């Protein structure tokens, strides 16, 4: 028994890079096979954009320029829909026993979270590109320079990274995949209480305070400013601070939950 214990304890682990690459590849394969989830992450935001543009757009902005206003919010809505599936995937891993199998392997089990996050980032950047392409077809006319487009994708990527880490932590905290889906759904309402669809100043006073002091609004205003040359003000650095703060909290919370549930560092 002592000899067997010693062998298990001294068994060499794979390098961190190898472990991360393995789980990233695993998550990518799952994403490719789950075509329905990828389609829904694209189709739902596109349908919302078309609805707001052609049904509500003329009532909100009779000049016909509402599509230029609403697209930045739709981009973040797309990111939220896509990232929400991460909570379900992580929760499924934690409840189906696959983590117990990983614990018997010579690798750092926490790499599974990195796999989910990186695959979600790539999947959602692709979905964002599709949404922007559809927006251009329905009349979206940004005036951003190539450098400003890089800034847009940088801030969108940072936001996706933040929201995906948060959804991953929610997936770890939830007791079942269904519960993870429910908890994550609450976060998808945040874009509606922001400047995504209407200016904040048109909201009731008490709601304006909420809209101005939540993370979605500065991210949207930064994207809108880069794409349409509207005033950005303090939104850019606030967006970065919010995203980095969410990432830091989510990583620490997720690491604690993973060690607690998986029983391994």
Secondary structure, DSSP 8 states (H G I E B T S, - for coil): -HHHHHHHHH-----HHHHHHHHHHHHHHHHHH-HHHHHHHHHHHHHHHHHIIIIIHHHH-TTS-HHHHHHHHHHHHHHHHHHHHHHHHHHHHHHSSHHHHHHTSSS-TTHHHHHHHHHHHHHHHHHHHHHHHHHHHTT------HHHHHHHHHHHHHHHHHHHHHHHHHHHHSSSHHHHHHHHHHHTTGGGGTTSSS-GGGS-HHHHHHHHTSHHHHHHHHHHHHHH----TTHHHHHHHHHHHHHHHHHHHHHHHHHHHH---
